[in-house]
Amino acid sequence: MGYAGWGPGQLDAELRESAWLIMQIELDLIFEVPPANMWETAIRRLGAEPGSLQMSPGVH
C-alpha cells in the first residue's frame, strides 16, 4: 500500500516549478477518448512525443 497527498503549499510550489503539464480542458479527451489512450493523447496535444518523456526520478 502507498499514500499520495499534498502538504501545505506543495501543489502551489509544484505549479510554480512547472512540475505539472497543464492544458485547457478538452471535453472530447474526457468523454470520447478511451481511458487507456487519454494520457498519450493529452501529451501529444501538448506537442510532446510520449517516448521522449522521462518517467523515472533523477537527472536526465
SULGICOR-V394570 format. One record per backbone hydrogen bond with DSSP energy under -0.5 kcal/mol. NH is the residue of the N-H (numbers start at 1). CO is the residue of the C=O. E is the energy in kcal/mol with one decimal. If there is no record, write none. Layout:
nh: [NH | NH]
co: [CO | CO]
e: [E | E]
//
This chain:
nh: [10 | 11 | 13 | 14 | 15 | 16 | 17 | 18 | 19 | 22 | 27 | 29 | 30 | 31 | 32 | 33 | 37 | 38 | 38 | 41 | 42 | 43 | 44 | 45 | 46 | 47 | 48 | 50 | 52 | 53 | 53]
co: [7 | 7 | 9 | 10 | 11 | 12 | 13 | 15 | 14 | 20 | 25 | 26 | 26 | 27 | 28 | 28 | 34 | 34 | 35 | 37 | 38 | 39 | 40 | 41 | 42 | 44 | 43 | 48 | 49 | 49 | 50]
e: [-2.1 | -0.5 | -2.2 | -2.6 | -2.4 | -2.1 | -1.8 | -1.3 | -2.7 | -0.7 | -0.5 | -1.3 | -1.1 | -3.0 | -2.5 | -1.7 | -2.4 | -0.7 | -0.9 | -2.4 | -2.7 | -2.5 | -2.5 | -2.1 | -1.2 | -1.5 | -2.0 | -0.7 | -2.2 | -0.5 | -1.2]
//
